[in-house]
Amino acid sequence: MALTNNIPIIVDPRISERLAMPCDIGRPKSQVMKDFDHKKLVWDKVPEIWWYTPEDKEPRNRFKIAQEPLELFFERIRDFESWLLSRPEKMVVVVAHGGVYRALFNKIVRNVQIISKAYF
């Protein structure tokens, strides 16, 4: 489906899932951009390695993953929310994973469920 309007699609790593399992490890920005080569995607906020990268000495879980600390996860979600509130748009769509929605809305969101939050 082609986009025919001037609505920007901003890719923002602050609303990526919390690193806790192997599936939460991303791919470098340059690889992802090849798969999503749409001219309307804005990649400015995305560094090449955009997921949480732990120190070698951090403890590992049963998947041998050093989980992203909850305080860091919530900090980046709050940072995203502050940025979102500073936007000039009156309506936005946020596409993310369940843990991000739970942090933003303080509730569990079902797969493909549509929810809204007024900030006015």
N, CA, C and O atoms as CSV, one atom per row, in Angstrom:
chain,resi,resn,atom,element,x,y,z
A,1,MET,N,N,0.847,-1.176,0.000
A,1,MET,CA,C,0.000,0.000,0.000
A,1,MET,C,C,0.891,1.237,0.000
A,1,MET,O,O,1.756,1.380,0.864
A,2,ALA,N,N,0.692,2.096,-0.927
A,2,ALA,CA,C,1.494,3.314,-1.041
A,2,ALA,C,C,0.885,4.441,-0.218
A,2,ALA,O,O,-0.334,4.600,-0.156
A,3,LEU,N,N,1.757,5.214,0.408
A,3,LEU,CA,C,1.298,6.390,1.132
A,3,LEU,C,C,1.241,7.553,0.155
A,3,LEU,O,O,2.190,7.790,-0.591
A,4,THR,N,N,0.144,8.268,0.160
A,4,THR,CA,C,-0.012,9.345,-0.813
A,4,THR,C,C,-0.093,10.719,-0.171
A,4,THR,O,O,-0.298,11.712,-0.870
A,5,ASN,N,N,0.063,10.797,1.129
A,5,ASN,CA,C,-0.003,12.101,1.791
A,5,ASN,C,C,1.369,12.479,2.335
A,5,ASN,O,O,2.348,11.769,2.106
A,6,ASN,N,N,1.440,13.571,3.036
A,6,ASN,CA,C,2.718,14.073,3.550
A,6,ASN,C,C,2.920,13.778,5.039
A,6,ASN,O,O,3.584,14.544,5.737
A,7,ILE,N,N,2.368,12.707,5.509
A,7,ILE,CA,C,2.513,12.346,6.914
A,7,ILE,C,C,3.863,11.660,7.110
A,7,ILE,O,O,4.134,10.636,6.482
A,8,PRO,N,N,4.718,12.219,7.982
A,8,PRO,CA,C,6.015,11.570,8.197
A,8,PRO,C,C,5.853,10.304,9.039
A,8,PRO,O,O,4.968,10.225,9.891
A,9,ILE,N,N,6.697,9.339,8.799
A,9,ILE,CA,C,6.744,8.123,9.616
A,9,ILE,C,C,8.106,8.136,10.292
A,9,ILE,O,O,9.130,7.888,9.654
A,10,ILE,N,N,8.111,8.427,11.583
A,10,ILE,CA,C,9.347,8.597,12.332
A,10,ILE,C,C,9.697,7.281,13.029
A,10,ILE,O,O,8.910,6.759,13.819
A,11,VAL,N,N,10.866,6.762,12.732
A,11,VAL,CA,C,11.360,5.551,13.367
A,11,VAL,C,C,12.104,5.982,14.624
A,11,VAL,O,O,13.048,6.769,14.549
A,12,ASP,N,N,11.680,5.466,15.788
A,12,ASP,CA,C,12.255,5.931,17.045
A,12,ASP,C,C,12.623,4.742,17.928
A,12,ASP,O,O,11.736,4.014,18.373
A,13,PRO,N,N,13.910,4.531,18.189
A,13,PRO,CA,C,14.325,3.380,18.988
A,13,PRO,C,C,13.943,3.474,20.463
A,13,PRO,O,O,14.048,2.486,21.189
A,14,ARG,N,N,13.507,4.633,20.911
A,14,ARG,CA,C,13.107,4.755,22.322
A,14,ARG,C,C,11.894,3.897,22.643
A,14,ARG,O,O,11.655,3.573,23.806
A,15,ILE,N,N,11.125,3.525,21.624
A,15,ILE,CA,C,9.956,2.689,21.897
A,15,ILE,C,C,10.163,1.257,21.397
A,15,ILE,O,O,9.210,0.563,21.041
A,16,SER,N,N,11.430,0.832,21.377
A,16,SER,CA,C,11.695,-0.582,21.101
A,16,SER,C,C,11.438,-1.374,22.382
A,16,SER,O,O,11.469,-0.822,23.482
A,17,GLU,N,N,11.187,-2.661,22.227
A,17,GLU,CA,C,10.912,-3.520,23.369
A,17,GLU,C,C,12.110,-3.566,24.301
A,17,GLU,O,O,13.246,-3.371,23.868
A,18,ARG,N,N,11.864,-3.820,25.567
A,18,ARG,CA,C,12.939,-3.951,26.556
A,18,ARG,C,C,13.731,-5.217,26.256
A,18,ARG,O,O,13.156,-6.287,26.055
A,19,LEU,N,N,15.047,-5.088,26.229
A,19,LEU,CA,C,15.903,-6.243,25.968
A,19,LEU,C,C,15.812,-7.217,27.137
A,19,LEU,O,O,16.221,-6.907,28.256
A,20,ALA,N,N,15.269,-8.400,26.859
A,20,ALA,CA,C,15.147,-9.433,27.882
A,20,ALA,C,C,15.311,-10.828,27.293
A,20,ALA,O,O,15.654,-11.772,28.005
A,21,MET,N,N,15.065,-10.956,25.999
A,21,MET,CA,C,15.122,-12.257,25.337
A,21,MET,C,C,15.877,-12.126,24.014
A,21,MET,O,O,16.052,-11.012,23.521
A,22,PRO,N,N,16.328,-13.241,23.429
A,22,PRO,CA,C,17.062,-13.158,22.164
A,22,PRO,C,C,16.300,-12.429,21.059
A,22,PRO,O,O,16.917,-11.749,20.239
A,23,CYS,N,N,14.987,-12.555,21.020
A,23,CYS,CA,C,14.212,-11.896,19.963
A,23,CYS,C,C,14.171,-10.380,20.117
A,23,CYS,O,O,13.711,-9.688,19.209
A,24,ASP,N,N,14.637,-9.850,21.242
A,24,ASP,CA,C,14.648,-8.405,21.470
A,24,ASP,C,C,15.916,-7.736,20.947
A,24,ASP,O,O,16.026,-6.510,20.965
A,25,ILE,N,N,16.867,-8.533,20.485
A,25,ILE,CA,C,18.093,-7.983,19.915
A,25,ILE,C,C,17.802,-7.617,18.469
A,25,ILE,O,O,17.310,-8.440,17.696
A,26,GLY,N,N,18.102,-6.402,18.117
A,26,GLY,CA,C,17.785,-5.923,16.784
A,26,GLY,C,C,18.860,-6.221,15.760
A,26,GLY,O,O,19.821,-6.946,16.016
A,27,ARG,N,N,18.665,-5.639,14.599
A,27,ARG,CA,C,19.648,-5.672,13.527
A,27,ARG,C,C,20.149,-4.250,13.328
A,27,ARG,O,O,19.433,-3.294,13.627
A,28,PRO,N,N,21.355,-4.100,12.834
A,28,PRO,CA,C,21.871,-2.742,12.597
A,28,PRO,C,C,20.945,-1.933,11.692
A,28,PRO,O,O,20.283,-2.465,10.801
A,29,LYS,N,N,20.924,-0.644,11.953
A,29,LYS,CA,C,20.082,0.279,11.191
A,29,LYS,C,C,20.264,0.100,9.688
A,29,LYS,O,O,19.279,0.085,8.949
A,30,SER,N,N,21.496,-0.036,9.225
A,30,SER,CA,C,21.750,-0.148,7.785
A,30,SER,C,C,21.059,-1.371,7.183
A,30,SER,O,O,20.606,-1.320,6.039
A,31,GLN,N,N,20.973,-2.457,7.928
A,31,GLN,CA,C,20.276,-3.651,7.445
A,31,GLN,C,C,18.770,-3.457,7.438
A,31,GLN,O,O,18.094,-3.833,6.480
A,32,VAL,N,N,18.246,-2.874,8.498
A,32,VAL,CA,C,16.797,-2.659,8.597
A,32,VAL,C,C,16.323,-1.694,7.516
A,32,VAL,O,O,15.255,-1.876,6.933
A,33,MET,N,N,17.124,-0.671,7.255
A,33,MET,CA,C,16.746,0.311,6.233
A,33,MET,C,C,16.594,-0.330,4.855
A,33,MET,O,O,15.770,0.117,4.057
A,34,LYS,N,N,17.370,-1.362,4.568
A,34,LYS,CA,C,17.245,-2.058,3.283
A,34,LYS,C,C,15.894,-2.762,3.168
A,34,LYS,O,O,15.312,-2.825,2.085
A,35,ASP,N,N,15.397,-3.290,4.287
A,35,ASP,CA,C,14.113,-3.992,4.287
A,35,ASP,C,C,12.925,-3.035,4.280
A,35,ASP,O,O,11.834,-3.399,3.840
A,36,PHE,N,N,13.131,-1.830,4.761
A,36,PHE,CA,C,12.058,-0.836,4.843
A,36,PHE,C,C,12.489,0.430,4.114
A,36,PHE,O,O,12.610,1.499,4.714
A,37,ASP,N,N,12.713,0.295,2.851
A,37,ASP,CA,C,13.225,1.383,2.024
A,37,ASP,C,C,12.080,2.229,1.481
A,37,ASP,O,O,11.805,2.232,0.281
A,38,HIS,N,N,11.429,2.934,2.372
A,38,HIS,CA,C,10.331,3.806,1.961
A,38,HIS,C,C,10.782,5.242,2.175
A,38,HIS,O,O,11.320,5.565,3.234
A,39,LYS,N,N,10.581,6.080,1.226
A,39,LYS,CA,C,11.076,7.463,1.270
A,39,LYS,C,C,10.470,8.289,2.405
A,39,LYS,O,O,11.047,9.298,2.810
A,40,LYS,N,N,9.321,7.874,2.916
A,40,LYS,CA,C,8.681,8.656,3.981
A,40,LYS,C,C,9.181,8.289,5.377
A,40,LYS,O,O,8.848,8.969,6.348
A,41,LEU,N,N,9.969,7.232,5.491
A,41,LEU,CA,C,10.493,6.851,6.801
A,41,LEU,C,C,11.619,7.804,7.198
A,41,LEU,O,O,12.540,8.049,6.418
A,42,VAL,N,N,11.538,8.335,8.411
A,42,VAL,CA,C,12.533,9.265,8.944
A,42,VAL,C,C,13.381,8.493,9.961
A,42,VAL,O,O,12.884,8.074,11.007
A,43,TRP,N,N,14.656,8.311,9.643
A,43,TRP,CA,C,15.568,7.492,10.446
A,43,TRP,C,C,16.508,8.329,11.315
A,43,TRP,O,O,17.426,7.770,11.915
A,44,ASP,N,N,16.316,9.637,11.404
A,44,ASP,CA,C,17.255,10.540,12.095
A,44,ASP,C,C,17.593,10.117,13.522
A,44,ASP,O,O,18.737,10.271,13.950
A,45,LYS,N,N,16.635,9.592,14.258
A,45,LYS,CA,C,16.831,9.275,15.671
A,45,LYS,C,C,17.473,7.915,15.913
A,45,LYS,O,O,17.740,7.555,17.059
A,46,VAL,N,N,17.724,7.158,14.849
A,46,VAL,CA,C,18.174,5.776,15.004
A,46,VAL,C,C,19.685,5.655,14.782
A,46,VAL,O,O,20.164,5.900,13.675
A,47,PRO,N,N,20.439,5.279,15.821
A,47,PRO,CA,C,21.862,5.001,15.622
A,47,PRO,C,C,22.034,3.625,14.957
A,47,PRO,O,O,21.077,2.854,14.885
A,48,GLU,N,N,23.203,3.323,14.487
A,48,GLU,CA,C,23.454,2.033,13.822
A,48,GLU,C,C,23.119,0.854,14.748
A,48,GLU,O,O,22.450,-0.091,14.329
A,49,ILE,N,N,23.571,0.907,15.974
A,49,ILE,CA,C,23.201,-0.105,16.985
A,49,ILE,C,C,22.234,0.593,17.929
A,49,ILE,O,O,22.641,1.427,18.738
A,50,TRP,N,N,20.960,0.255,17.826
A,50,TRP,CA,C,19.902,1.018,18.499
A,50,TRP,C,C,19.293,0.317,19.707
A,50,TRP,O,O,18.496,0.928,20.419
A,51,TRP,N,N,19.632,-0.923,19.960
A,51,TRP,CA,C,19.089,-1.639,21.103
A,51,TRP,C,C,20.049,-1.530,22.275
A,51,TRP,O,O,21.195,-1.110,22.116
A,52,TYR,N,N,19.575,-1.910,23.450
A,52,TYR,CA,C,20.379,-1.860,24.663
A,52,TYR,C,C,21.589,-2.761,24.508
A,52,TYR,O,O,21.450,-3.932,24.155
A,53,THR,N,N,22.772,-2.230,24.768
A,53,THR,CA,C,24.004,-3.020,24.697
A,53,THR,C,C,24.633,-3.054,26.093
A,53,THR,O,O,25.200,-2.062,26.551
A,54,PRO,N,N,24.528,-4.188,26.753
A,54,PRO,CA,C,25.005,-4.295,28.135
A,54,PRO,C,C,26.523,-4.370,28.222
A,54,PRO,O,O,27.218,-4.658,27.248
A,55,GLU,N,N,27.004,-4.099,29.424
A,55,GLU,CA,C,28.430,-4.293,29.710
A,55,GLU,C,C,28.690,-5.798,29.815
A,55,GLU,O,O,27.782,-6.556,30.156
A,56,ASP,N,N,29.885,-6.227,29.532
A,56,ASP,CA,C,30.224,-7.652,29.592
A,56,ASP,C,C,30.006,-8.265,30.967
A,56,ASP,O,O,29.667,-9.444,31.079
A,57,LYS,N,N,30.199,-7.468,32.011
A,57,LYS,CA,C,30.115,-8.010,33.373
A,57,LYS,C,C,28.681,-8.075,33.923
A,57,LYS,O,O,28.475,-8.575,35.029
A,58,GLU,N,N,27.706,-7.587,33.185
A,58,GLU,CA,C,26.329,-7.628,33.683
A,58,GLU,C,C,25.836,-9.071,33.769
A,58,GLU,O,O,26.167,-9.899,32.920
A,59,PRO,N,N,25.039,-9.369,34.807
A,59,PRO,CA,C,24.517,-10.739,34.938
A,59,PRO,C,C,23.612,-11.111,33.764
A,59,PRO,O,O,22.954,-10.248,33.182
A,60,ARG,N,N,23.583,-12.386,33.425
A,60,ARG,CA,C,22.804,-12.892,32.293
A,60,ARG,C,C,21.626,-13.726,32.799
A,60,ARG,O,O,21.700,-14.350,33.858
A,61,ASN,N,N,20.546,-13.726,32.026
A,61,ASN,CA,C,19.398,-14.558,32.368
A,61,ASN,C,C,19.566,-15.947,31.753
A,61,ASN,O,O,20.639,-16.272,31.245
A,62,ARG,N,N,18.527,-16.759,31.796
A,62,ARG,CA,C,18.621,-18.135,31.285
A,62,ARG,C,C,18.841,-18.192,29.776
A,62,ARG,O,O,19.237,-19.230,29.247
A,63,PHE,N,N,18.587,-17.082,29.079
A,63,PHE,CA,C,18.824,-17.006,27.641
A,63,PHE,C,C,20.207,-16.446,27.322
A,63,PHE,O,O,20.543,-16.204,26.163
A,64,LYS,N,N,21.011,-16.242,28.384
A,64,LYS,CA,C,22.348,-15.650,28.259
A,64,LYS,C,C,22.287,-14.204,27.763
A,64,LYS,O,O,23.188,-13.727,27.073
A,65,ILE,N,N,21.198,-13.521,28.133
A,65,ILE,CA,C,20.987,-12.121,27.766
A,65,ILE,C,C,21.083,-11.278,29.036
A,65,ILE,O,O,20.497,-11.627,30.061
A,66,ALA,N,N,21.812,-10.180,28.970
A,66,ALA,CA,C,21.823,-9.219,30.073
A,66,ALA,C,C,20.628,-8.294,29.862
A,66,ALA,O,O,20.631,-7.462,28.954
A,67,GLN,N,N,19.619,-8.443,30.696
A,67,GLN,CA,C,18.395,-7.669,30.525
A,67,GLN,C,C,18.636,-6.179,30.696
A,67,GLN,O,O,19.449,-5.751,31.516
A,68,GLU,N,N,17.913,-5.404,29.906
A,68,GLU,CA,C,17.952,-3.958,30.068
A,68,GLU,C,C,17.339,-3.620,31.424
A,68,GLU,O,O,16.227,-4.062,31.715
A,69,PRO,N,N,18.024,-2.857,32.253
A,69,PRO,CA,C,17.455,-2.493,33.557
A,69,PRO,C,C,16.124,-1.755,33.394
A,69,PRO,O,O,15.972,-0.904,32.517
A,70,LEU,N,N,15.173,-2.098,34.250
A,70,LEU,CA,C,13.850,-1.472,34.159
A,70,LEU,C,C,13.914,0.039,34.232
A,70,LEU,O,O,13.176,0.725,33.524
A,71,GLU,N,N,14.788,0.572,35.081
A,71,GLU,CA,C,14.860,2.035,35.207
A,71,GLU,C,C,15.298,2.684,33.892
A,71,GLU,O,O,14.829,3.772,33.559
A,72,LEU,N,N,16.185,2.035,33.146
A,72,LEU,CA,C,16.596,2.575,31.839
A,72,LEU,C,C,15.463,2.466,30.817
A,72,LEU,O,O,15.243,3.376,30.017
A,73,PHE,N,N,14.755,1.348,30.856
A,73,PHE,CA,C,13.612,1.164,29.960
A,73,PHE,C,C,12.573,2.260,30.197
A,73,PHE,O,O,12.142,2.922,29.253
A,74,PHE,N,N,12.169,2.451,31.458
A,74,PHE,CA,C,11.153,3.470,31.765
A,74,PHE,C,C,11.664,4.880,31.476
A,74,PHE,O,O,10.884,5.752,31.093
A,75,GLU,N,N,12.943,5.108,31.653
A,75,GLU,CA,C,13.524,6.422,31.345
A,75,GLU,C,C,13.375,6.744,29.854
A,75,GLU,O,O,12.991,7.859,29.499
A,76,ARG,N,N,13.671,5.791,28.992
A,76,ARG,CA,C,13.546,6.078,27.557
A,76,ARG,C,C,12.092,6.157,27.116
A,76,ARG,O,O,11.779,6.882,26.171
A,77,ILE,N,N,11.202,5.433,27.772
A,77,ILE,CA,C,9.770,5.550,27.453
A,77,ILE,C,C,9.280,6.943,27.849
A,77,ILE,O,O,8.548,7.577,27.090
A,78,ARG,N,N,9.679,7.425,29.032
A,78,ARG,CA,C,9.275,8.764,29.476
A,78,ARG,C,C,9.877,9.839,28.566
A,78,ARG,O,O,9.225,10.841,28.272
A,79,ASP,N,N,11.105,9.633,28.127
A,79,ASP,CA,C,11.745,10.566,27.197
A,79,ASP,C,C,10.952,10.624,25.884
A,79,ASP,O,O,10.722,11.703,25.338
A,80,PHE,N,N,10.542,9.470,25.390
A,80,PHE,CA,C,9.719,9.427,24.176
A,80,PHE,C,C,8.396,10.145,24.404
A,80,PHE,O,O,7.950,10.916,23.554
A,81,GLU,N,N,7.774,9.896,25.540
A,81,GLU,CA,C,6.484,10.524,25.837
A,81,GLU,C,C,6.618,12.050,25.914
A,81,GLU,O,O,5.741,12.769,25.435
A,82,SER,N,N,7.692,12.543,26.503
A,82,SER,CA,C,7.929,13.996,26.545
A,82,SER,C,C,8.104,14.557,25.147
A,82,SER,O,O,7.555,15.609,24.820
A,83,TRP,N,N,8.874,13.851,24.319
A,83,TRP,CA,C,9.060,14.284,22.934
A,83,TRP,C,C,7.730,14.285,22.191
A,83,TRP,O,O,7.435,15.209,21.433
A,84,LEU,N,N,6.939,13.257,22.409
A,84,LEU,CA,C,5.637,13.150,21.755
A,84,LEU,C,C,4.738,14.330,22.127
A,84,LEU,O,O,4.034,14.876,21.278
A,85,LEU,N,N,4.768,14.714,23.391
A,85,LEU,CA,C,3.963,15.850,23.849
A,85,LEU,C,C,4.424,17.171,23.247
A,85,LEU,O,O,3.647,18.122,23.165
A,86,SER,N,N,5.667,17.234,22.833
A,86,SER,CA,C,6.189,18.474,22.242
A,86,SER,C,C,5.871,18.586,20.752
A,86,SER,O,O,6.120,19.627,20.144
A,87,ARG,N,N,5.331,17.539,20.167
A,87,ARG,CA,C,5.032,17.527,18.734
A,87,ARG,C,C,3.860,18.461,18.419
A,87,ARG,O,O,2.977,18.648,19.257
A,88,PRO,N,N,3.845,19.041,17.229
A,88,PRO,CA,C,2.749,19.945,16.862
A,88,PRO,C,C,1.465,19.220,16.444
A,88,PRO,O,O,0.392,19.824,16.430
A,89,GLU,N,N,1.567,17.935,16.106
A,89,GLU,CA,C,0.384,17.206,15.645
A,89,GLU,C,C,-0.632,17.035,16.767
A,89,GLU,O,O,-0.275,16.924,17.940
A,90,LYS,N,N,-1.886,17.017,16.387
A,90,LYS,CA,C,-2.971,16.795,17.352
A,90,LYS,C,C,-3.292,15.313,17.497
A,90,LYS,O,O,-3.881,14.895,18.494
A,91,MET,N,N,-2.905,14.525,16.507
A,91,MET,CA,C,-3.148,13.086,16.553
A,91,MET,C,C,-1.943,12.370,15.965
A,91,MET,O,O,-1.437,12.746,14.908
A,92,VAL,N,N,-1.489,11.330,16.664
A,92,VAL,CA,C,-0.377,10.523,16.183
A,92,VAL,C,C,-0.723,9.047,16.358
A,92,VAL,O,O,-1.609,8.691,17.135
A,93,VAL,N,N,-0.023,8.215,15.637
A,93,VAL,CA,C,-0.151,6.767,15.777
A,93,VAL,C,C,1.198,6.252,16.236
A,93,VAL,O,O,2.228,6.575,15.643
A,94,VAL,N,N,1.195,5.451,17.288
A,94,VAL,CA,C,2.418,4.856,17.808
A,94,VAL,C,C,2.317,3.344,17.617
A,94,VAL,O,O,1.379,2.709,18.098
A,95,VAL,N,N,3.282,2.785,16.918
A,95,VAL,CA,C,3.323,1.342,16.696
A,95,VAL,C,C,4.509,0.800,17.486
A,95,VAL,O,O,5.650,1.215,17.279
A,96,ALA,N,N,4.228,-0.128,18.388
A,96,ALA,CA,C,5.285,-0.651,19.253
A,96,ALA,C,C,4.912,-2.051,19.738
A,96,ALA,O,O,3.930,-2.641,19.286
A,97,HIS,N,N,5.705,-2.562,20.654
A,97,HIS,CA,C,5.458,-3.866,21.262
A,97,HIS,C,C,4.679,-3.702,22.565
A,97,HIS,O,O,4.536,-2.599,23.092
A,98,GLY,N,N,4.186,-4.818,23.063
A,98,GLY,CA,C,3.335,-4.827,24.251
A,98,GLY,C,C,3.951,-4.200,25.482
A,98,GLY,O,O,3.270,-3.474,26.208
A,99,GLY,N,N,5.229,-4.464,25.737
A,99,GLY,CA,C,5.864,-3.895,26.917
A,99,GLY,C,C,5.926,-2.380,26.869
A,99,GLY,O,O,5.831,-1.714,27.900
A,100,VAL,N,N,6.085,-1.842,25.675
A,100,VAL,CA,C,6.108,-0.387,25.501
A,100,VAL,C,C,4.717,0.186,25.777
A,100,VAL,O,O,4.583,1.189,26.476
A,101,TYR,N,N,3.692,-0.451,25.229
A,101,TYR,CA,C,2.323,0.023,25.479
A,101,TYR,C,C,1.983,-0.059,26.963
A,101,TYR,O,O,1.325,0.829,27.506
A,102,ARG,N,N,2.428,-1.113,27.606
A,102,ARG,CA,C,2.155,-1.243,29.035
A,102,ARG,C,C,2.810,-0.104,29.814
A,102,ARG,O,O,2.226,0.427,30.759
A,103,ALA,N,N,4.020,0.265,29.415
A,103,ALA,CA,C,4.717,1.373,30.074
A,103,ALA,C,C,4.054,2.714,29.767
A,103,ALA,O,O,3.950,3.567,30.649
A,104,LEU,N,N,3.608,2.908,28.533
A,104,LEU,CA,C,2.974,4.175,28.147
A,104,LEU,C,C,1.565,4.352,28.720
A,104,LEU,O,O,1.190,5.442,29.152
A,105,PHE,N,N,0.796,3.267,28.715
A,105,PHE,CA,C,-0.624,3.365,29.075
A,105,PHE,C,C,-0.974,2.707,30.401
A,105,PHE,O,O,-2.118,2.781,30.850
A,106,ASN,N,N,0.013,2.059,31.034
A,106,ASN,CA,C,-0.193,1.392,32.309
A,106,ASN,C,C,-1.299,0.337,32.225
A,106,ASN,O,O,-2.085,0.161,33.156
A,107,LYS,N,N,-1.336,-0.358,31.088
A,107,LYS,CA,C,-2.299,-1.452,30.932
A,107,LYS,C,C,-1.780,-2.415,29.887
A,107,LYS,O,O,-0.969,-2.052,29.034
A,108,ILE,N,N,-2.251,-3.636,29.960
A,108,ILE,CA,C,-1.875,-4.639,28.969
A,108,ILE,C,C,-2.728,-4.420,27.727
A,108,ILE,O,O,-3.950,-4.296,27.809
A,109,VAL,N,N,-2.073,-4.375,26.588
A,109,VAL,CA,C,-2.756,-4.134,25.316
A,109,VAL,C,C,-2.705,-5.426,24.501
A,109,VAL,O,O,-1.640,-6.019,24.329
A,110,ARG,N,N,-3.842,-5.848,24.011
A,110,ARG,CA,C,-3.902,-7.053,23.182
A,110,ARG,C,C,-3.267,-6.793,21.822
A,110,ARG,O,O,-3.128,-5.644,21.401
A,111,ASN,N,N,-2.887,-7.855,21.147
A,111,ASN,CA,C,-2.305,-7.754,19.812
A,111,ASN,C,C,-3.268,-7.029,18.877
A,111,ASN,O,O,-4.451,-7.367,18.825
A,112,VAL,N,N,-2.781,-6.051,18.150
A,112,VAL,CA,C,-3.501,-5.184,17.208
A,112,VAL,C,C,-4.673,-4.424,17.833
A,112,VAL,O,O,-5.549,-3.951,17.109
A,113,GLN,N,N,-4.705,-4.301,19.144
A,113,GLN,CA,C,-5.749,-3.512,19.802
A,113,GLN,C,C,-5.477,-2.031,19.586
A,113,GLN,O,O,-4.328,-1.593,19.641
A,114,ILE,N,N,-6.506,-1.278,19.345
A,114,ILE,CA,C,-6.397,0.170,19.179
A,114,ILE,C,C,-6.812,0.819,20.490
A,114,ILE,O,O,-7.899,0.557,21.006
A,115,ILE,N,N,-5.945,1.662,21.022
A,115,ILE,CA,C,-6.256,2.402,22.240
A,115,ILE,C,C,-5.901,3.866,22.010
A,115,ILE,O,O,-5.160,4.201,21.085
A,116,SER,N,N,-6.430,4.716,22.848
A,116,SER,CA,C,-6.099,6.132,22.705
A,116,SER,C,C,-5.831,6.723,24.082
A,116,SER,O,O,-6.291,6.221,25.107
A,117,LYS,N,N,-5.073,7.804,24.058
A,117,LYS,CA,C,-4.742,8.521,25.288
A,117,LYS,C,C,-4.745,9.990,24.973
A,117,LYS,O,O,-4.018,10.440,24.087
A,118,ALA,N,N,-5.543,10.738,25.679
A,118,ALA,CA,C,-5.605,12.187,25.458
A,118,ALA,C,C,-4.588,12.872,26.365
A,118,ALA,O,O,-4.459,12.537,27.543
A,119,TYR,N,N,-3.879,13.825,25.800
A,119,TYR,CA,C,-2.871,14.576,26.554
A,119,TYR,C,C,-3.255,16.037,26.716
A,119,TYR,O,O,-2.435,16.847,27.150
A,120,PHE,N,N,-4.461,16.379,26.383
A,120,PHE,CA,C,-4.860,17.794,26.390
A,120,PHE,C,C,-5.529,18.154,27.680
A,120,PHE,O,O,-5.932,19.302,27.868
